[in-house]
Amino acid sequence: MKKQKRQIDILVISDIHLGTFGCHAKELLHYLKSVKPKVVVLNGDIIDIWQFSKTYWPNSHMKVIKHLINWMGKGIKTYYVTGNHDEMLRRFEGLKMGSLSIVNKVVITLADGKKAWIFHGDVFDVTMQHSKWLAKLGSVGYDILILINRFFNFISEKVFHKGKLSLSKKIKESVKSAVSFINDFEQTTADIGISNKFDFVICGHIHHPEIREISNSEGHITYLNSGDWVENLSALEYVDGDWSIYRFNEADKAEMIQEIEEEISELTNDQLFDNMLQEFNMMRQ
């Protein structure tokens, strides 16, 4: 018996990083299959082109792409907001194909007339602006840290029967400069949002899911961040006039693994790719 899908007015997902070892594609696929959104915003770093390799593209990663394309084929309005890890798509800014639009930023007017300004957020990253090579190097180091973290958690759970620990989160929380960067990032985006009279400013990029009110001398705004699918496994949901953060529920993991593993084993990557091409052709007609 299939579970009824949750209705969502607007779904915002960012920083999936498909094509990297750190991406939790199976968990994401399980989540996507549980919801029915009216509007989808893919807020950057969906496919990690910086670290893309032909030698690593699991079936589960292809299934995520296919599921998103399937949504588009059904007419679900989808905005692909470009990020730094998929920045090569910025040359296609303004492209529309069926229900898909590729943009660098988007303003969505909500049912109550309030406006949400959505963009990835790398424009406010000083490292991205002045030392892109350093940012790319850090991205590789981050992916290696995620792999070490997975091994650490495997030993912790199987051998010592203890819970999981996010090494990257611990490092971020313990390094004052990292905490300061997050605070500065949030304040900067909020300040610009307030000056432009937006009600909400929504970002990704920093892998830090958040909803909070931020004020300055000119006014106030609600700052939101959708988090990521590497560490936090989170998304933003807008339902009946309210924003909330979704976080993957570990209690559903056993059910998720069985369901997704069976589905993933059904088709090869080549078969999935053929299916995707068929759906793309349908979108273009």
Secondary structure, DSSP 8 states (H G I E B T S, - for coil): -----EEEEEEEE----BTSTT--HHHHHHHHTTEEEEEEEEES-SB-STT-BTTB--HHHHHHHHHHHHHHHTT-EEEEE--STTGGGGGGTT-EETTEEEESEEEEE-TTS-EEEEE--GGG-HHHHH-HHHHHHHHHHHHHHHHHHHHHHHHHHHTS------HHHHHHHH-HHHHHHHHHHHHHHHHHHHHTT-SEEEE-SS---EEEEEEETTEEEEEEE---SSSS-EEEEEETTEEEEEE--GGGHHHHHHHHHHHHTTS-HHHHHHHHHHHHHHHH-
